[in-house]
Amino acid sequence: MLTVTLHSPPPRSPPPMEKDMHVPDVLCVLAQVAPELVHELQRQSDEALEQLFGLVGLQWGGGSWRGAEREERVRRLVEHFGSALSAECARFVHALTLTCNLPLPLESQLVSAAGYGKWRATVAPRSLLIYRQVSRDTNIFQLFYNTDPVERLAAAMKADFLQRHERLCQGLVLPVRLGEVRVGLRKTGGRPREAEDGTMEHITTAEAFLTPRLGVTVLLGPPGSGKTVVTHCVAHHWAWDSLSCFRLLFLLEFRQLNVVAECLSLQQLLFGSCPRLSDKEADAVLAFVLNHPEQVCIIFDGYDEFCGRFLPSGTRDISHDPRRQLPVAELFSGLCGGTVLRGCSLLITCRARDLLDLPDSAVDHVGELLGFDRPGVMQFAQKYFQGKGHSEQALRHLLSSRHLLNMCSVPALCQICCICLDYLFSGECGGATPLPATITQVYVHSLVAFLSRAEGRGVGSQDTLLLQSYRAEVKELSRLALKGLDNGTIVFLAQDVQQDLHAFATAAGLLHPQELRWPDGPGVAGSVFVHLTVQEFLAALHLMTSEESTEAQLRQKLNLKSRWMTRCDPKSVFTDSIHLYLCGLAAPACAPYLQQLVGDSRAQLVRRRQTAVLKVLQQFAGSSSLTGPKVLELCRCAFESQDQALGQTVGLRCRFELRNIPLSPLDADALVFVISAGGRSVVLDFGGCSMDLECLEVLVTCQHISCLTFRSRKYDDRFAEAFAAVLPRLQNLRRLEFMGSSVTEAGAAKLASALKSCPHITELNLRDNVLSDRGIQHIANILPKMAGLTTVHLGKNGVSLDGVLCLMEKLVTCPVFRKLHVDSSLKDMKEIHLLFSPSHAPGEDPTVRYGGVMALQWLEVATVDSCQRGTH
């Protein structure tokens, strides 16, 4: 934290007897180092000296001063401040640190004496150099010499943001550039209705999406997708004056607000994490904020981690009394709803499920971080393994492992995967250890890799007994993780973690420091697990291995989560993945690692817990009342357990209907696992489910899909093109349906090209799309090549009578074709049902007989025997 106190300069230094005897007097120190300081200052740039001389109302005179004259003028400047008041001398020292590149020992000696030691001790030299550069571009003295408290506060906050950004970047494998971060924009309204999945309108960059604008902007993303990094990048841009439309920018973190007092005033909320202001300055800044909200930007990071909840109504207008203390949830709700500080700009980050908390009227723009695509994963992994002898082997395995690649779409989890592979492919084993088959197994190996770091041997040390060696530490960490999970705690204070355990976990990389900034008080140190999923995994480990936990607690955590989101759902700061890790730890491959943690004497405990997990899952599998989302969650559990019997039970369903939920490649992996284990033909029916295009690559590896249905307007030409690329690989597919979709002529052309290689398909349904005659003709041209085709549905498309005739001309050459349903755009017809008789030989010119007249609103052709085309 940048500790800078903004206050009016004291009229005079306290008498010597009142000074802290441990802090040297700045005047005495300046006198001692004056010769060295003069020597260093005369070597500084003319620009720096011009600004230093400006402190006393003098001009440096440019580059006309050389040699002895230059040294003499600098010496007089130093002597002037050496005979000034202590406060004035201290300000001179502060200015030196911002404008000049002094030797570190000299600078430290001066800064310490000037009462600036705490700040200087927490700022890395590079941060100071960066701030010097920023200061030259703006006004380097506004922090200490500008009389405008708003500008002085802004300068201090910019220095703080630069420092925090630098610390953040030190832990990143790749630098984050907003112009390269992908954001998917939600469609107009931006919001999914309850129990529906949101839809992307198009993809842009974070830099374009976060262009300064009034109103409430929401940035969505799963844990570890980089939302916090993006907010710090925005603050960093503001510190570089890239967002000049805002004079003040406040960055607030909900994980911080969870641990502060329950009630805060607007002033405490905004200024609580800022450099300390005097009462007079705080009044002036607050008045500016209230009078000019359009020049204020407030970032709320991590609403999904907030223990409170948005209050949709009843929020009081407190603009007349900004010092009135209210619950944080009420202040946040007032800012979003416009009853507090109307006109300011808000940026809120959260997970997609928490978007429903915010009222439709409060949200203006919604985007979602899309994480890494395949090239992004490879770029990250190549950078991580750069210079390592096993890099090619690790990268080759990453490319060949579908579930690892899918996991790596989340940047934080990508790093955990790399840590796992780094451990497995280095050291004595050199990859001999069985590679992880599930996400849970990735976490098991990653835990061992973290433990090897704590031992000081590095990730390359292969020792399968590390879990046994650090049994006590892992037990305490897992207990802490479960306690935090039960209490909704993700930030742990110093008193929550034993000192030895904290030192161990920090050295291992399992705990990361988290600075907590208290309003009107000093900052304190806290800690968080390296990722929320790591905390959940360790909590699951405690339930599976500890005698303190019971099987009843274990069963309580084994809930199938529905992905249908409603506003009445209980709020959770976690990812609700603990049940998946419990299932994964029940896999046989995890048993040896669990036994290391419990010892031989308690190996039976592990076996009982694993059996209990599988028993609960079998009970779920036998239920016939599970909704689609819960069936999918059961598939994920079965995949993590790697239990073929369980997978077979789940896969015996003849139909999987999934509605209005996001589908990830990991979900597709789980579906393929259970369907393959079931060994019978199934129907996959996707209605309104958004899915990554990689999902299609996974689904086509399953040879037991007999019918595939897509029904939603979100399945457009782009999706049809991606699906067409993999369609020929579904050799056992018999029925294909694109119903109620947005396929146009372009999409129909792509599908038609793929259908040429699908003679096994017997039924094609393209009902209720956006197909005209040209689109229908693409389909008609390939029908004769589909030898097994019997039925085509093309209703509710913009087809004319000419389009119908074109279809009939092609269909009469199909030997086994039976039925065509299509509508017409002509006013005198609504629907056409064509029933083909199997009596005619292939290639024979059939006759058409109508069972009605054109004047009716519908026309049905009952049979096709033999007639002349001239009948029409």
C-alpha positions, -999 to 999 in steps of 0.1 A, spaced: 0 0 0 12 35 -8 12 53 25 11 90 18 -6 114 41 -20 144 23 -22 174 46 -13 210 48 24 216 56 30 222 93 41 257 101 73 246 118 92 215 128 87 204 164 115 213 188 144 188 189 134 174 223 100 164 209 113 145 179 115 108 177 151 101 186 152 71 162 144 93 132 173 115 120 166 152 114 163 159 77 183 192 79 212 174 96 212 147 70 210 171 41 240 190 56 259 157 58 253 146 23 253 181 7 286 176 -12 275 143 -27 241 156 -35 255 186 -53 278 163 -73 248 141 -83 224 170 -90 247 188 -115 246 156 -135 208 156 -138 190 168 -169 182 204 -175 145 196 -174 148 181 -139 168 210 -126 144 235 -142 116 220 -121 137 219 -89 146 256 -92 110 263 -99 103 254 -62 119 286 -51 105 307 -80 138 307 -100 146 296 -135 175 272 -142 184 289 -174 185 259 -197 218 244 -209 238 276 -208 253 267 -174 285 246 -176 313 234 -153 318 255 -122 289 278 -128 265 248 -130 279 233 -98 277 267 -80 240 272 -89 231 237 -77 251 242 -45 232 274 -37 199 255 -43 209 228 -18 221 255 7 188 273 4 168 243 15 195 234 41 187 266 59 149 263 54 123 249 78 123 211 82 90 207 65 102 227 34 134 207 33 113 175 34 93 186 5 125 193 -14 136 157 -7 103 143 -19 106 163 -51 141 149 -56 128 114 -55 103 122 -82 125 140 -106 161 128 -102 179 95 -106 200 94 -74 221 66 -61 199 43 -40 220 47 -7 218 85 -10 181 85 -19 173 61 9 191 82 35 174 114 25 139 98 22 142 81 55 150 114 72 122 132 54 96 109 70 90 91 37 106 59 47 74 37 49 64 46 14 99 43 0 104 9 17 73 -6 -1 81 8 -36 104 -12 -58 130 10 -76 114 2 -109 80 15 -96 97 48 -86 113 51 -120 79 45 -137 63 71 -115 90 96 -122 83 91 -159 46 95 -154 52 126 -133 73 143 -160 44 137 -185 19 154 -162 28 175 -132 54 159 -110 47 182 -81 9 179 -78 12 153 -51 31 176 -27 27 211 -41 -6 214 -59 -31 232 -38 -60 214 -54 -68 184 -31 -85 165 -60 -53 167 -81 -32 158 -51 -54 128 -43 -54 117 -80 -16 119 -81 -13 97 -50 -38 72 -63 -20 70 -96 13 62 -78 -5 36 -58 -21 20 -89 13 19 -107 28 1 -77 0 -24 -74 0 -31 -111 38 -38 -110 33 -62 -81 5 -80 -100 26 -83 -131 54 -100 -113 33 -131 -108 21 -133 -144 36 -157 -170 25 -134 -199 19 -97 -198 -18 -87 -201 -27 -62 -229 -63 -51 -230 -61 -49 -268 -55 -86 -270 -80 -98 -243 -112 -112 -260 -146 -101 -247 -179 -114 -260 -207 -88 -260 -241 -98 -248 -271 -90 -271 -292 -59 -266 -306 -60 -231 -275 -80 -222 -293 -102 -198 -304 -138 -199 -339 -143 -185 -342 -167 -155 -332 -203 -164 -318 -191 -198 -283 -189 -210 -270 -156 -223 -261 -151 -260 -231 -134 -275 -237 -107 -300 -201 -105 -313 -165 -106 -300 -144 -75 -294 -114 -66 -272 -114 -55 -236 -98 -22 -246 -127 -15 -269 -154 -28 -245 -140 -7 -216 -139 25 -235 -150 52 -210 -188 55 -210 -214 66 -185 -237 41 -168 -231 6 -154 -208 -18 -173 -206 -54 -162 -177 -77 -171 -184 -114 -166 -161 -143 -163 -155 -175 -144 -130 -175 -114 -95 -173 -127 -105 -158 -161 -86 -125 -153 -113 -101 -142 -92 -87 -114 -62 -84 -137 -83 -65 -162 -95 -40 -136 -59 -33 -125 -50 -28 -161 -78 -2 -164 -65 15 -133 -30 14 -148 -43 30 -180 -59 58 -159 -26 63 -140 -9 69 -174 -36 94 -182 -52 72 -209 -86 78 -194 -84 115 -190 -122 119 -190 -121 108 -154 -104 130 -128 -108 103 -101 -109 65 -103 -116 43 -73 -109 6 -74 -128 -13 -47 -126 -51 -41 -155 -70 -26 -132 -94 -9 -119 -64 10 -153 -51 17 -163 -85 32 -139 -80 61 -145 -43 69 -172 -29 91 -207 -38 81 -218 -2 77 -198 25 58 -206 60 46 -201 70 10 -170 89 20 -156 59 38 -164 36 10 -146 57 -16 -117 71 5 -111 40 27 -83 26 6 -69 59 -6 -40 78 10 -51 95 42 -68 129 37 -72 156 62 -108 165 71 -106 197 51 -92 179 20 -117 151 24 -146 176 24 -132 193 -7 -128 160 -26 -162 147 -16 -178 180 -27 -161 175 -61 -174 139 -64 -209 149 -55 -210 179 -79 -191 162 -108 -201 125 -108 -196 123 -146 -158 127 -139 -157 98 -115 -153 62 -123 -158 35 -96 -147 -1 -102 -163 -29 -81 -142 -60 -86 -156 -94 -76 -193 -90 -69 -195 -128 -70 -172 -129 -39 -194 -104 -20 -211 -119 11 -240 -95 7 -264 -91 -21 -279 -64 -43 -310 -48 -28 -334 -43 -57 -357 -17 -40 -360 5 -10 -325 21 -13 -325 55 2 -312 86 -16 -282 96 6 -267 122 -17 -277 148 8 -258 131 36 -228 112 22 -214 107 57 -244 87 68 -233 51 74 -252 24 56 -247 -13 49 -222 -19 20 -249 -37 1 -272 -7 3 -245 17 -9 -236 -6 -38 -273 -9 -47 -277 29 -46 -247 34 -69 -260 9 -94 -295 21 -93 -286 58 -95 -300 69 -62 -265 75 -50 -240 96 -71 -262 95 -102 -242 100 -134 -209 84 -124 -194 55 -143 -194 20 -127 -175 -11 -138 -186 -43 -120 -170 -77 -124 -187 -109 -115 -196 -144 -127 -224 -150 -152 -247 -165 -125 -245 -133 -104 -257 -111 -132 -293 -119 -124 -289 -101 -90 -286 -68 -108 -319 -53 -121 -324 -50 -159 -328 -12 -156 -294 -8 -139 -272 -25 -164 -262 -7 -196 -234 -29 -211 -225 -65 -205 -195 -84 -218 -179 -117 -209 -142 -126 -208 -136 -155 -232 -104 -168 -217 -77 -185 -238 -84 -200 -272 -62 -228 -285 -34 -204 -298 -36 -185 -265 -31 -218 -245 -1 -227 -266 14 -192 -263 10 -194 -225 24 -229 -222 54 -222 -245 63 -192 -223 59 -212 -191 81 -241 -204 106 -218 -221 142 -230 -213 131 -263 -197 146 -295 -210 113 -313 -210 93 -285 -228 87 -304 -260 74 -335 -242 51 -314 -219 37 -294 -248 31 -325 -269 11 -341 -241 -9 -309 -235 -18 -308 -272 -29 -344 -271 -50 -342 -239 -84 -328 -247 -95 -324 -211 -62 -305 -202 -67 -282 -232 -103 -276 -221 -92 -268 -186 -66 -244 -199 -92 -221 -214 -93 -204 -179 -59 -186 -175 -55 -194 -138 -62 -231 -144 -39 -231 -173 -11 -222 -150 -21 -250 -126 -20 -274 -156 14 -263 -165 26 -267 -129 12 -303 -130 29 -311 -163 62 -295 -152 63 -318 -122 54 -349 -141 78 -345 -170 108 -333 -149 131 -350 -124 140 -387 -122 106 -400 -133 107 -380 -166 70 -387 -173 69 -423 -160 41 -414 -135 6 -420 -150 -7 -388 -165 -39 -373 -151 -71 -384 -168 -95 -360 -150 -94 -325 -135 -93 -339 -100 -62 -359 -109 -46 -327 -122 -51 -311 -88 -37 -341 -70 -4 -340 -90 -4 -302 -87 -6 -305 -49 25 -327 -50 43 -302 -72 35 -274 -48 48 -295 -19 81 -300 -37 85 -262 -40 81 -259 -2 109 -284 3 132 -262 -17 140 -288 -44 120 -272 -71 93 -286 -92 117 -311 -108 121 -332 -77 101 -364 -81 91 -380 -48 59 -399 -45 61 -397 -7 58 -360 -5 22 -363 6 33 -386 34 62 -363 44 39 -333 47 9 -351 60 4 -328 90 7 -296 69 -17 -308 42 -42 -319 69 -41 -284 85 -44 -266 51 -74 -288 41 -91 -282 74 -86 -244 69 -100 -248 33 -131 -266 45 -137 -241 73 -135 -213 49 -158 -231 25 -185 -236 52 -182 -200 64 -179 -184 30 -144 -172 37 -118 -167 10 -95 -141 27 -79 -154 59 -64 -130 85 -32 -136 103 -50 -150 134 -68 -176 112 -36 -193 101 -8 -206 123 24 -188 116 44 -220 107 16 -232 85 13 -198 68 51 -197 61 50 -233 47 20 -227 25 34 -194 12 67 -210 3 48 -238 -15 27 -213 -34 -6 -226 -21 -13 -194 -2 -8 -159 -17 -6 -127 3 -37 -104 3 -33 -69 15 -64 -56 34 -70 -19 35 -91 -7 64 -110 25 62 -95 51 85 -69 26 97 -36 9 87 -36 -20 62 -32 -55 75 -19 -87 59 -42 -115 49 -39 -145 26 -59 -164 0 -55 -198 -16 -39 -196 -50 -73 -202 -66 -109 -208 -54 -109 -242 -70 -77 -251 -50 -95 -243 -18 -125 -264 -28 -102 -293 -38 -84 -292 -4 -118 -291 13 -128 -322 -6 -95 -338 4 -103 -331 41 -137 -348 38 -121 -379 21 -92 -384 45 -100 -368 79 -115 -387 108 -129 -354 120 -154 -354 91 -183 -379 88 -199 -397 59 -230 -376 66 -210 -344 58 -196 -361 27 -231 -369 14 -242 -333 22 -216 -320 -2 -226 -344 -30 -254 -323 -45 -261 -321 -82 -261 -284 -90 -286 -270 -115 -272 -245 -139 -305 -228 -144 -301 -195 -126 -328 -177 -107 -328 -146 -85 -339 -166 -55 -309 -189 -56 -286 -187 -25 -255 -167 -31 -221 -185 -29 -186 -170 -32 -173 -204 -44 -175 -223 -77 -197 -251 -63 -172 -277 -76 -165 -296 -44 -188 -324 -54 -168 -329 -86 -136 -332 -66 -152 -357 -42 -162 -378 -71 -127 -375 -87 -110 -385 -54 -132 -417 -55 -114 -428 -86 -90 -458 -82 -61 -437 -96 -64 -414 -65 -64 -441 -39 -25 -443 -35 -23 -406 -29 -50 -406 -4 -34 -435 15 -2 -416 17 -21 -389 36 -38 -412 60 -12 -439 64 -17 -477 62 -36 -479 95 -64 -458 81 -65 -470 45 -98 -486 52 -112 -451 59 -104 -440 24 -120 -471 9 -152 -465 28 -153 -429 18 -148 -438 -19 -175 -464 -17 -199 -440 -1 -194 -415 -29 -201 -440 -56 -231 -453 -38 -247 -418 -37 -239 -413 -74 -256 -447 -82 -287 -435 -64 -287 -403 -85 -283 -424 -116 -313 -444 -108 -336 -414 -106 -360 -407 -134 -368 -372 -123 -335 -354 -129 -337 -322 -150 -313 -318 -180 -288 -297 -161 -286 -322 -132 -282 -351 -157 -253 -332 -172 -238 -326 -137 -242 -363 -130 -223 -370 -162 -195 -348 -150 -194 -367 -117 -193 -400 -135 -164 -388 -157 -144 -376 -127 -149 -409 -109 -138 -429 -140 -162 -456 -128 -174 -476 -159 -204 -492 -140 -216 -457 -130 -211 -444 -165 -230 -473 -180 -260 -467 -156 -261 -430 -166 -256 -438 -203 -285 -462 -205 -308 -432 -210 -322 -431 -245 -324 -394 -247 -304 -365 -233 -324 -332 -234 -304 -301 -224 -321 -267 -223 -307 -231 -219 -274 -239 -202 -238 -232 -213 -220 -263 -225 -182 -265 -222 -159 -290 -238 -155 -306 -203 -193 -312 -204 -190 -327 -238 -162 -350 -226 -185 -362 -198 -214 -368 -222 -192 -389 -245 -179 -409 -215 -213 -420 -202 -229 -425 -237 -199 -447 -247 -202 -466 -214 -239 -472 -220 -232 -486 -254 -266 -479 -269 -279 -454 -295 -291 -421 -279 -307 -388 -289 -289 -356 -281 -313 -327 -280 -297 -292 -274 -322 -264 -270 -308 -229 -264 -275 -242 -251 -245 -220 -259 -214 -241 -266 -178 -236 -275 -171 -248 -310 -146 -273 -295 -176 -291 -280 -185 -303 -315 -150 -318 -319 -156 -338 -287 -192 -349 -296 -182 -364 -329 -159 -388 -312 -189 -407 -299 -203 -434 -322 -235 -440 -304 -254 -408 -313 -283 -417 -336 -301 -383 -335 -287 -348 -330 -310 -319 -326 -302 -282 -323 -331 -258 -316 -324 -222 -309 -319 -189 -328 -283 -188 -315 -274 -217 -339 -266 -195 -369 -245 -198 -401 -213 -197 -382 -223 -226 -360 -236 -245 -390 -203 -240 -407 -184 -254 -377 -208 -283 -374 -205 -291 -411 -168 -295 -407 -172 -324 -383 -206 -339 -395 -192 -366 -418 -174 -382 -388 -208 -390 -372 -211 -423 -390 -240 -437 -370 -261 -405 -371 -295 -412 -386 -315 -381 -379 -302 -345 -380 -324 -315 -369 -317 -278 -371 -351 -264 -359 -360 -229 -349 -325 -218 -358 -310 -190 -378 -295 -209 -407 -296 -189 -440 -285 -196 -475 -248 -195 -465 -253 -220 -437 -274 -243 -459 -246 -243 -485 -221 -255 -458 -244 -281 -445 -252 -294 -480 -215 -298 -487 -211 -320 -456 -243 -340 -462 -228 -353 -495 -206 -375 -473 -235 -387 -451 -255 -413 -470 -264 -430 -437 -287 -401 -426 -324 -410 -431 -342 -379 -418 -333 -342 -423 -352 -315 -404 -345 -278 -412 -379 -265 -401 -383 -229 -390 -350 -214 -403 -343 -184 -426 -341 -204 -459 -353 -190 -492 -355 -208 -525 -317 -204 -530 -310 -220 -497 -335 -248 -504 -318 -254 -538 -285 -261 -520 -302 -288 -500 -322 -302 -530 -290 -306 -551 -275 -331 -526 -306 -351 -518 -301 -377 -546 -267 -384 -532 -282 -394 -498 -291 -429 -506 -308 -436 -472 -328 -404 -470 -366 -410 -464 -379 -378 -448 -373 -341 -452 -389 -313 -431 -386 -277 -445 -416 -261 -429 -418 -225 -418 -391 -213 -443 -396 -187 -470 -401 -213 -498 -421 -205 -530 -439 -230 -552 -409 -230 -575 -388 -241 -546 -412 -269 -539 -411 -281 -575 -373 -280 -574 -374 -303 -544 -398 -327 -560 -377 -329 -591 -347 -341 -570 -367 -363 -546 -383 -385 -573 -348 -399 -580 -343 -410 -543 -352 -447 -542 -364 -449 -506 -377 -414 -500 -412 -413 -484 -422 -379 -470 -416 -341 -476 -431 -314 -455 -426 -278 -467 -445 -245 -466 -449 -219 -493 -447 -181 -494 -475 -179 -519 -508 -164 -506 -529 -193 -519 -510 -220 -500 -499 -225 -465 -485 -260 -462 -476 -288 -485 -473 -324 -473 -459 -348 -500 -463 -385 -494 -443 -406 -518 -454 -441 -527 -426 -468 -528 -442 -484 -559 -423 -464 -584 -389 -475 -596 -359 -452 -593 -357 -427 -621 -393 -433 -632 -413 -402 -639 -440 -402 -613 -475 -387 -616 -488 -362 -590 -524 -362 -579 -537 -334 -556 -562 -340 -528 -574 -304 -528 -575 -272 -548 -552 -242 -549 -579 -219 -536 -577 -236 -502 -553 -224 -475 -535 -257 -476 -526 -283 -502 -520 -320 -495 -505 -344 -520 -517 -378 -508 -498 -401 -531 -474 -401 -560 -482 -429 -585 -478 -418 -621 -489 -386 -638 -476 -361 -663 -457 -330 -652 -481 -310 -673 -508 -315 -647 -493 -285 -628 
